[in-house]
Amino acid sequence: MTEIQIDTIGLLGGFLTTVCFIPQIIKILKTGHVRDISLYMYVVLTTGIVFWLIYGLLLWKLPIILANSASFILCFFIVVKKLLGRKDEI
């Protein structure tokens, strides 16, 4: 396989695993509820994404950098909304 083909596979995988957070964000924005979301899961996931982003930056691999940058923003948004919404759960 050529480098372009390999990068295309990486970009497609990164795109799909990044956009999977969008339905959750839409639901949060529509309902305003975050009580059924696991804070710990999203904190661990966001931390893992940061490590993947660092890894991508160290290797300078664009598919890894792009996917994990976008995923970090989306996951971080969910974590922040969960933390801000915790007062409503008490």
N, C-alpha and C positions, 0 to 999 in steps of 0.2 A: 504494500500500500504506500501511496505517496504521503508526504507530510501534509498536504492539503486535505486529503481524504481523512487522515487521522485527526486533524484539527476540526474538520467538519463533524466527525463523530463526537468529539469532545464538546463542540459547541451545541450540538443537538441534545446531548445528554445533559449538559449544563442548563440549557434552556428549559427542558422539561422538568428537571428537578428544582428549578427556580420558580417557574410559574405555578407549581403545585401549591405554593403558599398564598397565591392570590385569592382563591375561593374563601380561605379562612379570613383573610383581611377584609374581603367584601362582607362576609357575615358579621364580623366585628363592627364594621362601620354601619351596617344596616340595623343591627339589633342593639349595639352598644354593650353587649354582654360578653364577658370573657371568663365566666365562672367555670365553664366546662373545659377550659384549656389548662394543660399541665404546665405550670411555670417552670418546674425543674427540667422537664423535657426540653422546653425551648431554650433554657439557659445552657444546658449541655449541648444542644444542637448548635446554638449560636457560637459557643466556644469552639466547637469542632470546625465550624465554618471559618472562624478566624484563623485556625491553624492551617486549613486548606488554602486560605487566601495567602498566608505567609509562604506556604510551600510553593504556590503558583508564582508568587513574586520572586522567590529565590531561584526558581527555574526559568523565570520569565516566560511562562506558558500562558498565552492569551486566553484560551478557553477556560482554564482554571481560574485565572484572575477575574475575568468577566462574570462567570457564573457565581463565584463565591462572593464577589463584591455585591452583586444584586441580591443574592440569597441573604447576605448579612443584613442589608438594609431592610428587607422584608421581615426577617426573623427578629431583628432588633425592634422593629415597629410593634410586633406582636408582644414581645417581652415588656416593652414600655407600657403598652395598653393594659397588659395583665397587671403590672405593678400599680398603675394608676387606678385600675378597676378593683383592686383588692379591698378597698374601703367599702365598696358596695356589697361585698360578700360577707361581711361581718355582721 
